[in-house]
Amino acid sequence: MSSKPPAKPESKSAQTTAAAAQPGAYGEASIRVLKGLEPVKQRPGMYTRTDNPLHIVQEAIDNAADEALMGHGKRIAVTLHVDGSVTVDDDGRGIPFGLHPEEGVPVVEIVFTRLHAGGKFDKGTGGAYSFSGGLHGVGVSVTNALAKRLAVTVWREKQVAQLAFSGGDVIEPLVVRPATSGERKRGTSVRVWPDPRYFESAELPRAELTHLLRSKAVLMPGVTVTLTTEAPANKPDAQDEVQTWLYQGGLRDYLMQSLPADAVIPPFEGAHYASEGEQENFAEGEGAAWCVAFTDQGGVIRESYVNLIPTVAGGTHEAGLKDGLFSAIKGFIEMHALLPKGVKLMPDDVFSRACFVLSAKVLDPQFQGQTKEKLNSRDALRLVSAYVKPAFELWLGQHVDYGKKLAELVIRQAQARQRAGQKVEKRKGSGVAVLPGKLTDCESRDLADNELFLVEGDSAGGSAKMGRNKETQAILPLRGKVLNSWEVDRDRLFANNEIHDISVAIGVDPHGPTDTPDLSGLRYGKICILSDADVDGSHIQVLLLTLFFKHFPRLIETGHVYVAKPPLFRVDAAARGKKPAAKFYALDDGELQACLDKLRKEGARDTSWSISRFKGLGEMSAEQLWDTTLNPDTRRLLRVAYGLLNAGATTTSFTKLMGKGEAAARRELMEIHGDAVEVDV
């Protein structure tokens, strides 16, 4: 009689695997690590536009343009093939194809297969690309990941290198051969077959592509840009269609082609780039070229670029142009005493009728998102404004008649804006409560522009009052911590002076989620909570959010409540390479570490910077508070919304957090989530 040996107990890893295999199970094996280009294929919308393949083709075009921008190329040729593929060819230096000293892999293969790998991170002295649109090092690797096939040919150092990919993987390894006597000497050719699975439409928008290529030629005088469309093979008599752009002049002709005939003043154009030793503390070569005209009616034409990258959503360089134009024309109007009594000018009075083409060169551009449609670099505002303002002042002084015509247009815009504000004010009626004495109100009555900052403490309120834009920004200092109003009856709310002042200042009475309050008395389009970046500031922020959610829910639903995010740290960095001495602000420890890592990559030593920690908003000067928290062009302002939770789920969460009898529920939350919280004591 035989007996079976006892079964060995399963190993821990085997148990984990078996548990994870059960439907709905969540264990160690449930965590998947995406490698290589898998993240791009899984979530292409995070890296590129997915409505059509234009943006992945543009990545290759931008690389060719960067070579021309650095003075290493004079030709960019794009070919649309009959089979749906696109070739981008340039005569630049050619992508290196030798082995990478650290990775041991051909560099050209790394460029097309590794995220965050490229030659444009080094912006210091001697870098391969001092000025470029490349920032993240993910451009053509995304193109490769979303292509059925991508073939690369490089001419460099009397050799020719070729390799091909499919879905981001190498299918034809690198082959290098000597160049023949008749072959070209240098350049790169990339042919890509976009994979239609990743795009809503496989067709390239021809109008957008044509506009993109024409603008590259305009922004790079002397560079020839061509677009060739292959003729169908089934039409033997058909010929390839070739479009060529070569501009030797500046931006003026480009703008004049689309400018309405009734321009108030002819185009004002100029360009200025920093030279070594300038006093403005800009890196050598940074600056901008611009062409601006003003129209009395009709649509306006606006195009802006950063290192040849089109920024369709604008950004800080456009804000700099706006600031420079406004400062110059305002000074002209004041010098000639043209402003009627009672009229106050605002930047939009000037900028709303401006048509322009702006091309900025920024050493280390910071874009919003991988598609680079908006520039976020704070220094770009000061850079463009510093060069546009004196040039426009000089132009106005030389063309006084045109300056007076522009002044008339700007004043009419301001008067129309003020009349619209007065109409709204009359509908409100005169029976309003007396505004709180500690409220420092703004001068404008335009709801779309007005902002109220609820500021923690009188000290911070003083800095905010001095640093604000008094035309559109109001300040209401709050003394101490606001009452926890979660379980306070509406009839008893006004017993608290701080809540009473907030309600009177914003012009809306407390209400419930099912009420239909009268919002016609609302005095500010944005109500911004501004507290310190520490734990106490976060507590005050929560108390104010509780007040608005419980007693002013319609203001949240209609998008009027915001949270301002002031920085916690300031880093003063010494000059490094081409980068001048600068100040950086960090929201938290994570941003501080990222800032220091960036400085180290730029060659800065750990002893070459100093770090200051703000104990509170009151420690900030008015200028610092404006630059980091109040300036609409550079601040971080988060709109308050329900997000993924509905109002009912949010109410339950607030009850647990703010209810007086919910100590046990709060303890349970802290036990569950306590390890995930970084407490700043």
Secondary structure, DSSP 8 states (H G I E B T S, - for coil): -----------HHHHHHHHHHSTT--SGGG-----TTHHHHH-GGGTS--SSTHHHHHHHHHHHHHHHHTTS-SEEEEEE-TTS-EEEEE-SS----SB-TTT-SBHHHHHHH-TT-SS-S--STT-S-SS-S--SS-HHHHHHHTEEEEEEEEEETTEEEEEEEETTEEEEEEEEEE--TTS-SSEEEEEEEE-GGG-S--S--HHHHHHHHHHHHHHSTT-EEEEEE---TT-TT---EEEEE---S-SHHHHHHHS-TTEEEEEEEEEEE--TT-TT---TT-EEEEEEEEESSS---EEEEETTEE-TT-BHHHHHHHHHHHHHHHHHHHHTT---TT----HHHHHTTEEEEEEEE-SS--BSTTTT-SB--HHHHHHHHHHHHHHHHHHHHH-HHHHHHHHHHHHHHHHHHHHHHHHHHHHH-S------TT-B--S---TTT-EEEEEESHHHHHHHHHHS-TTTEEEEEE-S-----TT--GGGGGGSHHHHHHHHHHT-----TT-----TT---SEEEEE--SSHHHHHHHHHHHHHHHHH-HHHHHTT-EEEE---SEEEEE--BTTB--EEEEESSHHHHHHHHHHHHHTT--GGGEEEEE-SSGGGS-HHHHIIIII-TTT--EEE---TTS-HHHHHHHHHHHH-TT-HHHHHHHHHHHGGG-----
